[in-house]
């Protein structure tokens, strides 16, 4: 799997995605998120992309069941990655189309992402 949950701090889940993201990676993040939602209500997600190569081809990434059921339970998503992925990541996450605050940070501003996710 390209996704690794690196730590959980209260209602904040920290994950690293490297290589090509697969549907199983998204399902693992959603499962971990559901556990936090059940304990904390609103949750925050901090994702670091390392050596990210995009999304698995041939997968239906348009499944919005989780978003429809739990979109309001995700307060913030911070993504740290190479600038070249910014627009695709923000589109994938639906920035502006959902109530979640979503921000993208470059590796040089990773500390700012850490502070922002905790606000």
Phi and psi restraints in degrees (value plus and minus 20) as a CYANA .aco file:
   2 UNK   PHI    -105.0   -65.0
   2 UNK   PSI     -31.3     8.7
   3 UNK   PHI    -127.0   -87.0
   3 UNK   PSI     113.1   153.1
   4 UNK   PHI    -151.6  -111.6
   4 UNK   PSI     107.2   147.2
   5 UNK   PHI    -101.0   -61.0
   5 UNK   PSI      97.8   137.8
   6 UNK   PHI    -110.8   -70.8
   6 UNK   PSI     -51.5   -11.5
   7 UNK   PHI    -190.8  -150.8
   7 UNK   PSI     142.5   182.5
   8 UNK   PHI    -150.2  -110.2
   8 UNK   PSI     106.7   146.7
   9 UNK   PHI    -143.8  -103.8
   9 UNK   PSI      83.1   123.1
  10 UNK   PHI      40.6    80.6
  10 UNK   PSI    -140.8  -100.8
  11 UNK   PHI    -115.8   -75.8
  11 UNK   PSI      -5.5    34.5
  12 UNK   PHI    -129.7   -89.7
  12 UNK   PSI     106.9   146.9
  13 UNK   PHI    -126.5   -86.5
  13 UNK   PSI     108.7   148.7
  14 UNK   PHI    -130.4   -90.4
  14 UNK   PSI     110.2   150.2
  15 UNK   PHI    -158.0  -118.0
  15 UNK   PSI     137.0   177.0
  16 UNK   PHI    -143.2  -103.2
  16 UNK   PSI     112.6   152.6
  17 UNK   PHI    -139.4   -99.4
  17 UNK   PSI     104.2   144.2
  18 UNK   PHI    -148.7  -108.7
  18 UNK   PSI     132.9   172.9
  19 UNK   PHI      50.3    90.3
  19 UNK   PSI    -165.1  -125.1
  20 UNK   PHI    -114.3   -74.3
  20 UNK   PSI     105.9   145.9
  21 UNK   PHI     -94.9   -54.9
  21 UNK   PSI     114.1   154.1
  22 UNK   PHI    -133.3   -93.3
  22 UNK   PSI     143.7   183.7
  23 UNK   PHI     -77.8   -37.8
  23 UNK   PSI     -56.4   -16.4
  24 UNK   PHI     -83.4   -43.4
  24 UNK   PSI     -50.6   -10.6
  25 UNK   PHI     -86.6   -46.6
  25 UNK   PSI     -64.8   -24.8
  26 UNK   PHI     -82.8   -42.8
  26 UNK   PSI     -61.2   -21.2
  27 UNK   PHI     -83.9   -43.9
  27 UNK   PSI     -58.5   -18.5
  28 UNK   PHI     -85.6   -45.6
  28 UNK   PSI     -61.4   -21.4
  29 UNK   PHI     -83.9   -43.9
  29 UNK   PSI     -62.5   -22.5
  30 UNK   PHI     -84.1   -44.1
  30 UNK   PSI     -61.4   -21.4
  31 UNK   PHI     -82.2   -42.2
  31 UNK   PSI     -66.0   -26.0
  32 UNK   PHI     -83.6   -43.6
  32 UNK   PSI     -60.1   -20.1
  33 UNK   PHI     -81.9   -41.9
  33 UNK   PSI     -60.8   -20.8
  34 UNK   PHI     -81.7   -41.7
  34 UNK   PSI     -58.7   -18.7
  35 UNK   PHI     -81.8   -41.8
  35 UNK   PSI     -62.8   -22.8
  36 UNK   PHI     -88.0   -48.0
  36 UNK   PSI     -60.9   -20.9
  37 UNK   PHI     -79.5   -39.5
  37 UNK   PSI     -62.1   -22.1
  38 UNK   PHI     -85.3   -45.3
  38 UNK   PSI     -47.8    -7.8
  39 UNK   PHI    -112.6   -72.6
  39 UNK   PSI     -52.3   -12.3
  40 UNK   PHI    -140.6  -100.6
  40 UNK   PSI     -30.0    10.0
  41 UNK   PHI      61.6   101.6
  41 UNK   PSI    -120.6   -80.6
  42 UNK   PHI    -100.7   -60.7
  42 UNK   PSI     118.5   158.5
  43 UNK   PHI    -146.5  -106.5
  43 UNK   PSI     145.9   185.9
  44 UNK   PHI    -148.5  -108.5
  44 UNK   PSI     126.2   166.2
  45 UNK   PHI    -144.7  -104.7
  45 UNK   PSI     110.3   150.3
  46 UNK   PHI    -141.2  -101.2
  46 UNK   PSI      94.8   134.8
  47 UNK   PHI    -136.9   -96.9
  47 UNK   PSI     111.0   151.0
  48 UNK   PHI    -129.9   -89.9
  48 UNK   PSI     107.0   147.0
  49 UNK   PHI    -116.2   -76.2
  49 UNK   PSI     103.6   143.6
  50 UNK   PHI    -148.0  -108.0
  50 UNK   PSI      95.8   135.8
  51 UNK   PHI      42.8    82.8
  51 UNK   PSI      10.4    50.4
  52 UNK   PHI     -84.7   -44.7
  52 UNK   PSI     114.7   154.7
  53 UNK   PHI    -141.7  -101.7
  53 UNK   PSI      -6.3    33.7
  54 UNK   PHI      82.3   122.3
  54 UNK   PSI    -178.7  -138.7
  55 UNK   PHI    -130.0   -90.0
  55 UNK   PSI     127.6   167.6
  56 UNK   PHI     -75.8   -35.8
  56 UNK   PSI     113.3   153.3
  57 UNK   PHI    -100.3   -60.3
  57 UNK   PSI     131.7   171.7
  58 UNK   PHI      61.2   101.2
  58 UNK   PSI     -11.2    28.8
  59 UNK   PHI    -124.3   -84.3
  59 UNK   PSI     120.2   160.2
  60 UNK   PHI    -101.4   -61.4
  60 UNK   PSI      75.1   115.1
  61 UNK   PHI    -102.8   -62.8
  61 UNK   PSI     -16.1    23.9
  62 UNK   PHI    -109.6   -69.6
  62 UNK   PSI     -14.6    25.4
  63 UNK   PHI     -84.5   -44.5
  63 UNK   PSI      95.8   135.8
  64 UNK   PHI    -131.6   -91.6
  64 UNK   PSI      -2.0    38.0
  65 UNK   PHI     -77.7   -37.7
  65 UNK   PSI     -67.2   -27.2
  66 UNK   PHI     -82.4   -42.4
  66 UNK   PSI     -64.9   -24.9
  67 UNK   PHI     -80.2   -40.2
  67 UNK   PSI     -64.1   -24.1
  68 UNK   PHI     -86.5   -46.5
  68 UNK   PSI     -58.8   -18.8
  69 UNK   PHI    -100.9   -60.9
  69 UNK   PSI     -53.2   -13.2
  70 UNK   PHI    -152.3  -112.3
  70 UNK   PSI      -9.6    30.4
  71 UNK   PHI     -74.8   -34.8
  71 UNK   PSI     -57.5   -17.5
  72 UNK   PHI     -98.7   -58.7
  72 UNK   PSI     -30.2     9.8
  73 UNK   PHI    -107.2   -67.2
  73 UNK   PSI     -31.2     8.8
  74 UNK   PHI    -120.9   -80.9
  74 UNK   PSI      86.0   126.0
  75 UNK   PHI     -95.9   -55.9
  75 UNK   PSI     -62.6   -22.6
  76 UNK   PHI    -165.4  -125.4
  76 UNK   PSI     127.3   167.3
  77 UNK   PHI    -152.3  -112.3
  77 UNK   PSI     102.1   142.1
  78 UNK   PHI    -130.5   -90.5
  78 UNK   PSI     111.4   151.4
  79 UNK   PHI    -141.3  -101.3
  79 UNK   PSI     108.5   148.5
  80 UNK   PHI    -130.5   -90.5
  80 UNK   PSI     101.7   141.7
  81 UNK   PHI    -188.3  -148.3
  81 UNK   PSI     158.8   198.8
  82 UNK   PHI     -85.8   -45.8
  82 UNK   PSI     119.5   159.5
  83 UNK   PHI     -71.0   -31.0
  83 UNK   PSI     -53.9   -13.9
  84 UNK   PHI     -83.3   -43.3
  84 UNK   PSI     -37.8     2.2
  85 UNK   PHI    -114.6   -74.6
  85 UNK   PSI     -27.9    12.1
  86 UNK   PHI     -72.4   -32.4
  86 UNK   PSI     -77.0   -37.0
  87 UNK   PHI     -82.8   -42.8
  87 UNK   PSI     -62.0   -22.0
  88 UNK   PHI     -86.5   -46.5
  88 UNK   PSI     -60.6   -20.6
  89 UNK   PHI     -84.9   -44.9
  89 UNK   PSI     -66.3   -26.3
  90 UNK   PHI     -83.6   -43.6
  90 UNK   PSI     -56.4   -16.4
  91 UNK   PHI     -88.5   -48.5
  91 UNK   PSI     -63.0   -23.0
  92 UNK   PHI     -79.3   -39.3
  92 UNK   PSI     -59.9   -19.9
  93 UNK   PHI    -102.4   -62.4
  93 UNK   PSI     -28.9    11.1
  94 UNK   PHI      53.7    93.7
  94 UNK   PSI      16.0    56.0
  95 UNK   PHI     -77.6   -37.6
  95 UNK   PSI     111.8   151.8
  96 UNK   PHI      67.7   107.7
  96 UNK   PSI     -31.1     8.9
  97 UNK   PHI    -131.1   -91.1
  97 UNK   PSI     -19.1    20.9
  98 UNK   PHI    -162.2  -122.2
  98 UNK   PSI     141.9   181.9
  99 UNK   PHI     -93.6   -53.6
  99 UNK   PSI     -30.4     9.6
 100 UNK   PHI     -90.8   -50.8
 100 UNK   PSI     115.8   155.8
 101 UNK   PHI     -95.5   -55.5
 101 UNK   PSI     107.0   147.0
 102 UNK   PHI    -150.0  -110.0
 102 UNK   PSI     107.9   147.9
 103 UNK   PHI    -154.3  -114.3
 103 UNK   PSI     128.8   168.8
 104 UNK   PHI    -133.7   -93.7
 104 UNK   PSI     116.4   156.4
 105 UNK   PHI    -150.5  -110.5
 105 UNK   PSI     123.7   163.7
 106 UNK   PHI    -101.4   -61.4
 106 UNK   PSI     142.8   182.8
 107 UNK   PHI     -74.8   -34.8
 107 UNK   PSI     -52.6   -12.6
 108 UNK   PHI     -85.6   -45.6
 108 UNK   PSI     -42.9    -2.9
 109 UNK   PHI    -132.1   -92.1
 109 UNK   PSI       7.6    47.6
 110 UNK   PHI     -80.2   -40.2
 110 UNK   PSI     -54.9   -14.9
 111 UNK   PHI     -83.7   -43.7
 111 UNK   PSI     -57.3   -17.3
 112 UNK   PHI     -85.0   -45.0
 112 UNK   PSI     -58.1   -18.1
 113 UNK   PHI     -82.8   -42.8
 113 UNK   PSI     -61.6   -21.6
 114 UNK   PHI     -80.9   -40.9
 114 UNK   PSI     -63.4   -23.4
 115 UNK   PHI     -87.6   -47.6
 115 UNK   PSI     -63.8   -23.8
 116 UNK   PHI     -82.0   -42.0
 116 UNK   PSI     -62.3   -22.3
 117 UNK   PHI     -85.9   -45.9
 117 UNK   PSI     -44.2    -4.2
 118 UNK   PHI    -108.5   -68.5
 118 UNK   PSI     -32.7     7.3
